[in-house]
Amino acid sequence: MQRYTYKVVEVREKLLGGKMSGDKLEKLLNDHAGDGWQLKAITSAEVKGRVGPGGVDGLLVTFERPVQ
């Protein structure tokens, strides 16, 4: 039976240059794919900021890969 491990990356708009960018998201996906991670899901979410109680719009990007 195949086993998997998962990784969730929080992506805030500021990490993508202040605005959600397809090119920057594509780079993130390709960087992780190069390490053997496969995209499992992208979820829109309010991601907690570093300062203050509020959050910012962002994405939760979930990857999976087989356990080796």
N, C-alpha and C positions, 0 to 999 in steps of 0.2 A: 504494500500500500504506500503510495507516494505521500510524503509529508511536506508541508510548506512553512515558510517563515514570512512574516509580514512587516512592512515598514510604512509608517504614516508620516508624511511631510506636510507641515503647515506652511502655506504660501500666503504671505500678506502682500497687498498691493505694493507697498513700499519696496519689498524685496524684488518686485518685478519692474522697478523703475518708476513707481508712483502711479502706474496705470497697468491694468491687466494687459499683457502683451502676448499674442500668440507665439511670436518668435522666442520670447524668453521662456514661456511654458514648454515649448517644443525642445529647447535646449535642456531644461530640467529633465524632461522625459527621456531624451536621448542619453544624457549623462548617466541616469540610473539604469537604462537598458544596457549600456556598455558594461555595467557591473553585474549584469545578469538579472536585474529586476524587471518584472513585467507589470504593466499598469493593470490594476484591478478595478479602481473606481476613482472618480473625481467628484467631490461633494462641495457645494457652496456652503460657507459657514462664516459665522462671526468668530474671528480668531483673536484671542486675547493679545493685547499690545503689551509692550514692555513697561510702560508707565501708565498709572491710573487704572481705574476699575473697568473702563469700557473696553470695547473690542473694535476691530476694524474688519471690513469686508475682506474675505480671503477664500482660500480653497484648502481642503484637506485632500491630499493626493495619496492614495493607497496603492502600494506595490506589493507583489508577492514573488517568491522564487522558491524552487525546491530546496529542501534541506539537504546539505551535502555531507 
